[in-house]
Amino acid sequence: MERKDVESLVCATDAGREGELIFRLVYHQCHCKKSIERLWISSMEDSAIQEGFAHLRPGSDYDALYEAALCRERADWLVGINATRLFSTLYGQTLNVGRVMTPTLAMAVMRETAIAAFRPEPFYTVQLDTGNMKLTSERFKDKADAEVVVSRCTENKAIVTKAEKKEKSEKPPLLYDLTSLQREANRVLGYTAQQTLDYAQSLYEKKLITYPRTDSRFLTEDMESMLPDMVEKLFSMFPVEGIKHISIHAKQVINGKKVTDHHAILPTKEVGNHHLSELPKGEQEVLNLVVTRLFSAVGDPYCYAETVIEATCGDTAFSAKGKTKLQDGWKAFEKRQESTKTEKELPVVVINDALEIASMEIKEGKTSPPKHYTEDTLLQSMENAGVDEMPEDAERKGLGTPATRAGIIEKLVRIGFLERKGDKKTKHLIPTHKGIALVTVMPEQIQSPSMTADWEEKLLLIERKEYSSEDFMQEIRDVIFHLVRHYEVIQDAEVLMAKEPDSVGKCPICGSPVINRPKGYFCADKECRFALWKNNRYFESIGKKLTDSVVESLLSSGKIKLKGCKSAKTGRTFDAMLLMEVDENEKINFSMEFENGGKKR
C-alpha cells in the first residue's frame, strides 16, 4: 500500500460481507488513497482464479457491501459493551451480554426449563403376536381403554386391511460445511466444536483440506471435471472394507448458486504426498470424516423396501412396519455411524387374510422429556435460530457464523454460563445458576434471535442501497438508549443473583469448573472425584502451599515454576518446574523437572 511503484490494489479477500470488511479496515487504517479493484470468486480452481483476475470489478461496486459489514460490526460492539455494563452494574457481578451469545444461552436455559417442568405420562398399546409378526395398536392414555380393546378381540383373528410394499431410496448426504463437520465429529467422536475447528484448521494449514470456515455444502461447476480423478486416488488411499469399486456421481455435489465465500470442505491433492500416520489422532479422525463424506456424497442412493401391514381385530386397527435393505449405496461408507439395529422383514400377506393371533398383551410406556443439548444439537439450533424470520437471500442465517459458533460455546463455558457434564464421548451443555439468572433478568428483545433476523433484513437492504446505514445505526442507538433508560431491575434479584464461588480453572477430568473451598479445590460436578486438598503432603514436603495462582497455572497448563522450594532432607532451597498429571484411574500425580534435565517424582 505504501510502495510508490504500485498505483492500484486488488482486494482478494473472501467474496462476502466480512471479507470486504477486513480489507477496508486495513485499507483505511493505512490511510491509503489508491484505487481498488475487486477479485470476486468462490472457487480456488486455477481456471476460476484466472477468470476472476481477467474480469476484476471496480472496488466502488462493493461500497454498499462494506457499509453493511461496518454497520454489523459497530452494532454488535454497541449492544455488547452497553448491555454488559448495564446488567453488570445493576446486579453487582460481571454479566457478559452479546447479540449472539445471549440468545444461544437462552436456548440452553429454555431447554433445561422444559426438562425440569416435564412430567412423564404413561401410555398403553396393545400388541398382537401372530408368530412371525407383531402388530401394535395406537396409544391409549388410560389402561382401561387398552383392556377394552383386548376384551373385544375374542375370535383370536385379525383381518388384513392393508398390505403395501414400496421401494424407496435415501439420497446421499451433502458435503460438509464447518457446522455439519463439527456436529458429526461431536456425535461420532465426542469432540467439542472448538476441538474440531482446531483440528480442521491445522489440516488446512498443512494443505490437507480446503478452507474449513465455510457455510456452503456444494462445489462450483468448474470443479466437476476434477472430482472423479480425486475420488479414485483417495479411494486407493482410504479403502473401505467390502467395496472394490466406487461410484462417482459428481453432479450431486455441484451447485454454484449455493456457494458463498467458500465451497464445501474437501480433502486436497496434497493428501497423497503426506505421511498421514504421523498426524495427531484428532487430525487423522477429522480428515477421515472429510474423505468418507466425499465418498458418500458422490455415491449411489441407499435403497430399501418398506412394507406396511394394517389389520383389524374387534374394530381396532393394528399396524406393523418393516424395512428391507436393497442396496447399501452411500451408507456402505458410513456404517460405523449407523445403528446396528435391524428391522425384521415382514411376512407376505394380502388384503382380507385372516391372521391367527398367538398372543396378545398390553404394553406400558412413558413419554420422554426433551433431551439436554449436546454440542451437536446446540450447533443445529444456532444454525436454525430465527431462520424463518430472515430474508431468503440473507448472507448469514441463524445465530453466529460457522467460524464463530464454536467460540461462542467455548466462551459461554469459560465465563461460567454453561458447563459440560457427562462421559468422555457424550457431554451435555447445562446452564449454570449464573447463566439461568442472566436469562431470567434479560429483556426478551436481547435474548431472542428475532433481533438478528431484523438486522439481517436491514443489512441486506443496505447492501442493495435500499436503506441508509445512518438510519440503521440510529435505530441501534435508540434501542440501547431505551434499554438503559427504561429497564427496571427484577425484584428480589439479590436471591437470584447469589454469587457463586469463583472458579480457578477447568477440571482436567470432566471439564467442569474447579471451585476454591475452605479445605481444598474441588470439581463443581459432584459426581467427579477431582480434588486438590490444601493440606497437601507433597507441597508440605517442599515447603510450599497451594494457592489460587498455583492451582490456576496447574489447571491451565499442567505445570508451574516454583522458586525457593525446600528439601526435607538437606534443608536447602531450589527452583524447579512442578508438573501435574491425572492418570487413567483419575489419580493426581506430581513430579518435578530441573534445569539440568533431571526429573523427580
LINKA-V26246 format. One record per residue. RES is the residue in one small letter. PSI is psi in radians with two decimals (NA if undefined). OMEGA is omega in degrees with one decimal (999 if undefined). Layout:
# LINKA-V26246
<<RES/PSI/OMEGA> <RES/PSI/OMEGA>>
This chain:
# LINKA-V26246
<<m/-0.46/-176.9> <e/-0.12/-179.3> <r/2.34/-177.2> <k/-0.41/-178.5> <d/0.01/178.8> <v/2.08/-176.4> <e/-0.51/-178.2> <s/2.85/-177.5> <l/2.65/172.8> <v/2.12/175.2> <c/1.93/-177.2> <a/0.47/177.2> <t/-3.14/-177.6> <d/2.49/-179.4> <a/1.29/-178.0> <g/-3.13/-174.7> <r/-0.86/-175.9> <e/-0.57/175.8> <g/-0.70/177.6> <e/-0.70/-178.2> <l/-0.79/-178.6> <i/-0.83/-178.9> <f/-0.82/-175.5> <r/-0.64/179.1> <l/-0.76/178.2> <v/-0.76/-179.3> <y/-0.84/-178.6> <h/-0.59/178.7> <q/-0.56/179.3> <c/0.02/-179.1> <h/0.68/-177.6> <c/2.47/-179.9> <k/0.08/-176.0> <k/2.70/-178.5> <s/2.67/-176.1> <i/2.39/168.1> <e/2.65/-173.0> <r/2.19/170.7> <l/2.10/-175.5> <w/1.66/-179.1> <i/2.67/176.3> <s/-0.20/-179.7> <s/2.55/177.7> <m/0.24/174.7> <e/2.55/-177.8> <d/-0.77/-177.2> <s/-0.65/-179.8> <a/-0.69/179.0> <i/-0.77/179.1> <q/-0.73/178.5> <e/-0.71/179.8> <g/-0.76/179.5> <f/-0.46/178.6> <a/-0.32/-177.9> <h/0.96/177.4> <l/2.50/-179.8> <r/2.66/175.0> <p/2.41/-179.9> <g/-0.51/-178.3> <s/-0.36/177.8> <d/-0.32/-174.0> <y/0.29/178.2> <d/-0.71/-179.2> <a/-0.61/176.9> <l/-0.72/177.4> <y/-0.73/179.1> <e/-0.73/178.9> <a/-0.74/-180.0> <a/-0.72/-179.5> <l/-0.66/176.9> <c/-0.76/180.0> <r/-0.79/-178.3> <e/-0.82/-177.0> <r/-0.66/179.7> <a/-0.74/176.7> <d/-0.77/-178.1> <w/-0.78/-178.6> <l/-0.78/179.5> <v/-0.83/-176.9> <g/-0.87/-174.1> <i/-0.65/-178.6> <n/-0.77/-179.1> <a/-0.67/178.1> <t/-0.79/-179.3> <r/-0.71/-179.1> <l/-0.95/-174.4> <f/-0.56/176.9> <s/-0.72/179.8> <t/-0.77/-176.4> <l/-0.58/-173.7> <y/0.12/168.6> <g/0.36/173.9> <q/2.81/-176.0> <t/2.05/178.7> <l/1.67/-178.3> <n/2.28/-179.0> <v/2.43/177.9> <g/2.67/-177.6> <r/-0.63/-180.0> <v/-0.74/-174.3> <m/-0.78/-174.7> <t/-0.79/175.0> <p/-0.57/177.2> <t/-0.80/176.6> <l/-0.71/-178.5> <a/-0.66/178.3> <m/-0.73/179.3> <a/-0.70/179.7> <v/-0.76/179.7> <m/-0.64/177.8> <r/-0.78/179.5> <e/-0.61/177.3> <t/-0.73/178.9> <a/-0.67/178.9> <i/-0.77/-178.9> <a/-0.61/-177.5> <a/-0.20/-174.8> <f/2.36/173.9> <r/2.04/-177.5> <p/2.41/178.1> <e/2.31/179.2> <p/2.64/172.0> <f/2.85/-173.9> <y/2.49/173.0> <t/2.74/175.0> <v/2.27/-177.6> <q/2.21/175.9> <l/2.32/177.8> <d/2.04/179.8> <t/0.09/-178.5> <g/-0.77/178.0> <n/0.20/-179.0> <m/2.55/175.8> <k/2.21/178.8> <l/2.52/-174.0> <t/2.49/177.4> <s/3.10/171.3> <e/2.98/179.1> <r/2.53/173.5> <f/2.41/177.6> <k/-0.59/-178.1> <d/2.37/179.1> <k/-0.56/-179.3> <a/-0.64/178.8> <d/-0.69/177.7> <a/-0.66/179.3> <e/-0.61/176.4> <v/-0.73/179.0> <v/-0.79/-180.0> <v/-0.73/-177.5> <s/-0.46/-179.0> <r/-0.35/-179.4> <c/1.30/-172.9> <t/-0.36/-174.4> <e/-0.05/-178.8> <n/0.53/176.8> <k/2.54/175.3> <a/2.33/-176.7> <i/2.20/-178.6> <v/2.19/178.5> <t/-0.27/179.3> <k/2.33/176.0> <a/1.79/-171.1> <e/2.31/176.8> <k/2.11/-178.4> <k/2.45/173.7> <e/2.25/-178.0> <k/2.90/178.6> <s/2.73/179.3> <e/2.09/-177.0> <k/2.69/175.4> <p/2.69/177.0> <p/2.80/176.0> <l/2.86/172.9> <l/2.89/-179.0> <y/2.40/153.1> <d/-3.10/-175.1> <l/-0.76/-176.6> <t/-0.77/-179.9> <s/-0.57/175.4> <l/-0.76/178.8> <q/-0.70/179.5> <r/-0.79/-179.4> <e/-0.75/-179.7> <a/-0.57/176.5> <n/-0.75/-177.0> <r/-0.72/-173.6> <v/-0.68/-172.8> <l/-0.23/179.5> <g/0.19/-179.6> <y/2.56/172.7> <t/2.87/178.7> <a/-0.69/-179.1> <q/-0.71/178.1> <q/-0.79/179.9> <t/-0.74/177.6> <l/-0.74/-180.0> <d/-0.77/179.0> <y/-0.77/-179.5> <a/-0.71/178.4> <q/-0.72/179.0> <s/-0.72/177.3> <l/-0.66/178.0> <y/-0.75/179.9> <e/-0.44/175.7> <k/0.08/177.5> <k/0.56/-179.1> <l/-0.37/172.2> <i/2.86/178.4> <t/3.11/-174.9> <y/2.13/-173.3> <p/-0.44/-173.4> <r/1.05/-177.1> <t/2.66/174.6> <d/0.32/177.8> <s/2.57/-179.9> <r/0.34/179.4> <f/3.01/177.0> <l/2.85/178.9> <t/2.79/-174.1> <e/-0.58/-177.3> <d/-0.10/-180.0> <m/-0.14/-174.0> <e/-0.71/-174.3> <s/-0.47/-177.1> <m/-0.23/-173.6> <l/-0.85/-176.8> <p/-0.80/-179.5> <d/-0.74/179.3> <m/-0.81/-178.1> <v/-0.74/179.6> <e/-0.78/-179.3> <k/-0.72/178.8> <l/-0.64/-179.4> <f/-0.54/176.8> <s/-0.43/179.8> <m/-0.50/-178.9> <f/1.18/-177.9> <p/2.59/179.1> <v/2.23/-176.5> <e/2.27/176.6> <g/-0.05/-179.6> <i/2.07/-179.5> <k/-0.50/-178.1> <h/2.42/-179.6> <i/2.29/175.5> <s/2.48/-178.6> <i/1.88/176.7> <h/1.44/-171.6> <a/-0.59/-175.7> <k/-0.38/-178.3> <q/-0.43/-175.7> <v/0.17/-177.3> <i/2.14/173.7> <n/1.54/-176.6> <g/-0.46/-179.5> <k/-0.38/-179.3> <k/0.21/174.8> <v/2.15/-179.5> <t/-2.06/-178.9> <d/-0.68/-175.8> <h/2.63/177.3> <h/3.12/-178.4> <a/2.84/-178.6> <i/2.26/179.3> <l/2.67/166.0> <p/2.75/-179.1> <t/2.99/177.6> <k/-0.40/-177.5> <e/-0.31/179.5> <v/-0.64/-178.7> <g/-0.27/-178.1> <n/0.16/-173.7> <h/2.50/174.6> <h/1.61/-172.5> <l/-0.45/-179.8> <s/-0.31/180.0> <e/-0.15/178.5> <l/2.61/172.3> <p/2.67/-175.7> <k/-0.78/-178.4> <g/-0.72/179.4> <e/-0.69/177.1> <q/-0.77/-176.2> <e/-0.68/178.7> <v/-0.72/176.8> <l/-0.72/179.5> <n/-0.66/175.8> <l/-0.79/-177.6> <v/-0.76/179.9> <v/-0.82/-179.2> <t/-0.69/179.3> <r/-0.62/175.8> <l/-0.80/177.7> <f/-0.78/-178.0> <s/-0.78/-173.2> <a/-0.54/179.7> <v/0.12/-174.3> <g/-3.09/178.3> <d/2.75/175.8> <p/2.71/172.7> <y/2.17/-176.0> <c/2.45/180.0> <y/2.82/175.4> <a/2.24/179.8> <e/2.20/-179.7> <t/2.31/176.2> <v/2.15/177.6> <i/2.27/175.9> <e/2.48/-179.6> <a/2.72/177.6> <t/2.55/175.4> <c/2.08/-178.7> <g/0.70/178.9> <d/0.13/177.6> <t/2.38/-180.0> <a/2.39/175.7> <f/2.65/-178.7> <s/2.77/175.5> <a/2.51/177.3> <k/2.47/177.0> <g/2.69/-179.4> <k/2.30/179.2> <t/2.21/179.9> <k/2.31/176.0> <l/-0.67/-179.8> <q/2.21/-179.9> <d/-0.75/-177.4> <g/-2.38/-176.5> <w/-0.40/-177.7> <k/-0.28/177.3> <a/-0.46/-178.8> <f/-0.34/-174.4> <e/0.61/-178.2> <k/-0.61/-176.6> <r/-0.37/-177.9> <q/-0.13/-177.2> <e/2.63/176.9> <s/2.51/178.7> <t/-0.15/-179.1> <k/2.25/178.3> <t/2.49/-179.8> <e/2.41/-177.6> <k/2.42/177.6> <e/2.36/-178.1> <l/2.66/179.1> <p/2.85/178.3> <v/2.13/176.8> <v/2.87/176.7> <v/2.81/-179.2> <i/2.43/-179.0> <n/0.00/171.7> <d/2.50/175.4> <a/2.03/-178.4> <l/2.17/177.1> <e/2.25/-179.9> <i/1.99/179.8> <a/-0.68/178.9> <s/2.84/-179.4> <m/2.32/178.9> <e/2.73/177.2> <i/2.19/179.1> <k/2.36/178.3> <e/2.39/176.4> <g/3.08/178.0> <k/2.51/176.4> <t/2.60/-175.7> <s/2.54/177.9> <p/2.88/171.3> <p/2.70/-178.6> <k/2.58/174.5> <h/2.63/175.5> <y/2.43/163.6> <t/3.07/177.0> <e/-0.68/179.2> <d/-0.95/-174.5> <t/-0.52/176.7> <l/-0.70/175.8> <l/-0.72/178.4> <q/-0.77/179.7> <s/-0.66/177.2> <m/-0.72/-178.0> <e/-0.59/-175.2> <n/-0.11/-174.8> <a/2.19/174.9> <g/0.16/-175.0> <v/-0.68/-178.1> <d/-0.41/-178.2> <e/-0.18/-174.4> <m/2.65/177.1> <p/2.60/-174.5> <e/-0.66/-176.4> <d/0.46/174.5> <a/2.48/-178.4> <e/-0.71/-179.5> <r/2.36/176.5> <k/2.66/-178.4> <g/-2.95/179.3> <l/2.15/179.3> <g/-3.02/177.6> <t/2.90/176.5> <p/-0.62/-177.0> <a/-0.41/-173.3> <t/-0.27/-174.0> <r/-0.73/179.5> <a/-0.73/-179.9> <g/-0.62/178.1> <i/-0.80/179.7> <i/-0.78/-179.8> <e/-0.68/180.0> <k/-0.72/178.4> <l/-0.61/177.0> <v/-0.78/-175.2> <r/-0.69/-177.0> <i/0.11/170.5> <g/0.36/176.8> <f/-0.51/175.6> <l/2.69/171.8> <e/2.63/178.9> <r/2.26/178.0> <k/2.47/178.5> <g/-2.99/179.7> <d/-3.08/-173.2> <k/-0.61/-175.2> <k/-0.71/-177.3> <t/1.77/177.5> <k/2.34/177.7> <h/2.61/177.1> <l/1.89/-173.8> <i/2.26/177.2> <p/2.45/177.5> <t/3.05/175.6> <h/-0.72/-178.8> <k/-0.71/179.1> <g/-0.73/178.2> <i/-0.71/-179.8> <a/-0.75/-179.3> <l/-0.83/-178.9> <v/-0.60/-179.7> <t/-0.66/-177.1> <v/-0.10/-174.4> <m/2.34/176.3> <p/2.61/-178.4> <e/-0.65/-177.5> <q/-0.66/-177.1> <i/-0.58/-175.0> <q/-0.01/-178.8> <s/2.47/174.7> <p/-0.16/-177.3> <s/-0.57/179.7> <m/-0.74/177.5> <t/-0.72/179.2> <a/-0.74/178.9> <d/-0.74/178.7> <w/-0.84/-175.9> <e/-0.67/179.3> <e/-0.75/-177.9> <k/-0.59/176.8> <l/-0.62/176.9> <l/-0.69/177.6> <l/-0.62/177.0> <i/-0.74/178.1> <e/-0.62/-177.9> <r/0.05/-178.8> <k/0.52/179.5> <e/0.02/-178.5> <y/2.48/-174.6> <s/2.34/176.6> <s/-0.57/177.7> <e/-0.71/178.5> <d/-0.69/179.7> <f/-0.85/-178.1> <m/-0.59/177.1> <q/-0.66/176.4> <e/-0.74/-179.8> <i/-0.78/179.2> <r/-0.67/179.2> <d/-0.71/179.3> <v/-0.80/-178.8> <i/-0.75/179.8> <f/-0.78/-179.4> <h/-0.71/179.8> <l/-0.84/-177.3> <v/-0.69/-175.8> <r/-0.60/-167.4> <h/-0.08/179.8> <y/2.30/179.0> <e/2.29/-179.4> <v/2.38/178.5> <i/2.31/179.9> <q/2.57/-179.1> <d/0.48/-178.6> <a/-0.37/-179.3> <e/-0.50/176.2> <v/-0.79/179.9> <l/-0.66/-175.5> <m/0.40/177.3> <a/2.18/-172.3> <k/2.26/177.1> <e/2.72/175.3> <p/2.48/-179.2> <d/2.44/176.4> <s/2.47/177.5> <v/0.02/179.3> <g/-2.99/-176.5> <k/2.36/-179.6> <c/2.23/-179.4> <p/-0.20/-179.2> <i/-0.90/-173.8> <c/-0.18/178.1> <g/-0.03/177.5> <s/2.87/177.9> <p/2.57/173.2> <v/2.22/-171.8> <i/2.44/175.4> <n/1.98/177.0> <r/2.95/-177.8> <p/-0.64/-175.1> <k/-0.08/-179.9> <g/-2.96/-179.6> <y/2.07/-171.7> <f/2.62/176.1> <c/2.42/-179.4> <a/-0.41/176.9> <d/1.97/-174.7> <k/-0.35/179.3> <e/-0.21/-179.6> <c/2.51/-174.4> <r/0.06/-175.9> <f/2.27/178.9> <a/2.40/171.2> <l/1.85/-177.6> <w/2.41/178.8> <k/-0.54/172.4> <n/1.23/-171.2> <n/2.10/-175.7> <r/-0.67/-178.4> <y/-0.81/-179.8> <f/-0.64/176.9> <e/-0.62/-177.6> <s/-0.36/178.8> <i/0.22/175.3> <g/0.55/-179.3> <k/2.86/176.9> <k/2.63/174.4> <l/2.13/177.0> <t/2.96/178.9> <d/-0.80/-176.3> <s/-0.66/178.3> <v/-0.82/-178.6> <v/-0.71/178.7> <e/-0.76/-179.9> <s/-0.75/180.0> <l/-0.66/-179.0> <l/-0.57/-177.1> <s/-0.66/-175.4> <s/-0.15/-179.4> <g/0.14/-178.8> <k/2.83/174.6> <i/2.47/177.5> <k/2.14/-179.9> <l/2.30/177.3> <k/2.57/175.9> <g/0.52/174.1> <c/2.65/-175.6> <k/2.23/178.7> <s/2.24/179.4> <a/-0.45/-177.6> <k/-0.85/-172.9> <t/-0.35/-177.3> <g/-0.02/-179.6> <r/2.69/177.4> <t/2.69/-178.9> <f/2.82/175.3> <d/2.55/-179.9> <a/2.81/173.5> <m/2.05/179.9> <l/2.25/-179.3> <l/2.46/175.4> <m/2.26/177.6> <e/2.56/174.2> <v/2.06/-175.3> <d/-3.11/-175.2> <e/-0.33/176.9> <n/0.21/178.8> <e/0.47/176.9> <k/2.41/-179.2> <i/2.24/178.5> <n/2.38/176.4> <f/2.57/173.7> <s/2.91/-179.6> <m/2.51/172.5> <e/2.44/-178.4> <f/2.81/-175.9> <e/-0.47/179.6> <n/0.08/178.0> <g/-0.08/179.8> <g/2.78/-179.3> <k/2.49/-178.2> <k/2.35/177.2> <r/NA/999>>
